[in-house]
């Protein structure tokens, strides 16, 4: 379980149409507000642009520091970003 200290938060939206990143390029943690874990492709903070890795996001806050969440065909997932 993670005890994240989050000062700013919002919803991760529109993943069925495009990749998600923050407009200012800020990296963030992902919170899964759904009812089951979800596997997504993400670009982590230290990765090169265009490189993605698949990882599982458990329910609640996750430890990965993310730059980009890749577009997915999954629908009805409830994700939030925070830092």
C-alpha positions, -999 to 999 in steps of 0.1 A, spaced: 0 0 0 13 34 -9 10 65 13 12 91 -14 16 128 -6 -4 145 -34 -8 183 -36 -25 185 -70 -48 160 -86 -72 155 -116 -89 129 -138 -71 110 -166 -96 113 -195 -100 106 -232 -76 76 -233 -98 59 -259 -89 87 -283 -53 99 -274 -24 95 -251 -26 114 -217 1 137 -204 -1 169 -184 1 201 -205 32 214 -186 51 181 -189 50 174 -152 54 138 -142 27 122 -120 15 92 -101 -16 73 -111 -45 64 -89 -68 36 -100 -103 44 -87 -118 14 -104 -128 -20 -89 -100 -41 -104 -63 -37 -115 -57 -25 -150 -28 -31 -174 -17 0 -193 13 11 -214 31 41 -199 62 62 -204 80 65 -171 98 96 -160 133 84 -170 123 69 -204 129 83 -238 100 99 -257 81 72 -276 92 43 -254 65 26 -234 63 -2 -209 33 -23 -199 26 -23 -162 -3 -32 -139 -20 -4 -119 -36 -18 -87 -65 -1 -70 -54 30 -52 -22 50 -57 6 34 -75 44 40 -72 53 45 -108 63 81 -118 46 85 -152 51 110 -180 26 96 -205 -3 71 -204 -7 55 -238 -40 55 -256 -60 23 -249 -92 7 -262 -102 0 -226 -133 19 -215 -149 24 -181 -116 27 -163 -114 54 -136 -79 69 -133 -66 100 -116 -33 117 -118 -15 134 -89 18 149 -78 
